[in-house]
């Protein structure tokens, strides 16, 4: 048994994948996936650390959008890669006679020299398009529903409050609905394994299944908390936007989304670095929502989380302190 270290706040973060977990460390990232045969596949790659990173990913209130975009891109790539690792040889075999003309044409293109690159590009475009549509719906629908309140003489603040309630209801309702899907529920279990493993590391304990199982699955520095914070910030920003035209309001909300994301990013950084009354207040809504987006993992998932985190641990522990 090694000596227990003092608890601290780590900079390491992660993301749940399809039957796997991705971790991002100080200068190394890794993804570990449970393959269909039961083994754990681990991939690692180097990343640019804080000293070598460009100024725009280090400057407060500017870095938020760039870091979020980079994390989103890495997350999509790793998610697609983790999904591909679940495909077996039997899954790839398909009777050409049962395929449509388009499916046969697409299959012939994907079997070519650049097939993997084409498929990755298609998936990336589809994911980005889906997110753009989702954001537009999330921004427009609450405003469109709240705007008719003007016909009954409602003041602007009631429309803003109604819009905010609808936004929060859409977010929570969506998370709750997808959490009941089998595959998503499994991913949320891996999400819990990711949080518990980082918590074990931050508490100075050995990364064993027994130690990790005892940890809390909620973490203030989480993507779920970030999303909830951005929604709450958008509600506050909406108090200062005009209601004269719903399309104008919708356009302004889209333009201000990077600002909202930047503020949310800085608040998440504070929550990850400090533990005081203010950080507890800003973390509370996200921690509550994590009751939906994280589930208690099984031991096999914890083993995957350990495999993903281990390569990301810095040789010098001082590098992983705020």
Number of C-alpha atoms within 10 A of each C-alpha: 4 6 8 10 12 9 13 15 18 21 18 21 19 25 24 28 25 22 23 32 31 29 26 25 22 19 16 19 22 22 29 26 29 21 16 12 8 9 10 17 16 17 13 16 12 13 14 11 12 13 8 9 11 12 12 14 17 15 10 13 18 19 19 24 21 16 16 18 12 13 15 13 15 15 17 18 16 22 21 18 16 24 15 11 17 16 12 12 7 7 8 8 8 9 7 11 8 9 12 10 11 9 12 14 11 14 14 11 15 15 10 10 9 10 15 13 11 15 15 15 13 11 15 16 12 12 14 14 12 12 12 12 11 12 13 15 13 17 21 20 17 22 26 16 14 21 21 13 15 14 7 7 8 13 11 19 13 15 22 24 16 18 23 23 14 18 22 17 13 15 16 15 12 11 17 15 12 14 19 12 11 10 13 17 17 23 25 25 23 29 29 29 33 32 27 25 30 26 25 21 24 17 17 14 18 17 20 14 18 11 15 26 18 12 17 16 24 23 22 25 25 21 19 20 27 23 17 22 24 21 22 20 18 21 21 15 16 22 16 11 15 14 21 11 11 18 13 12 19 22 13 14 22 15 11 15 19 18 20 24 25 22 21 26 27 17 21 21 18 18 23 19 18 13 13 10 9 12 18 14 11 20 25 14 16 23 22 14 19 23 15 18 24 26 20 19 20 14 15 14 25 27 20 26 32 22 24 29 27 14 20 22 20 15 9 7 9 8 14 16 11 12
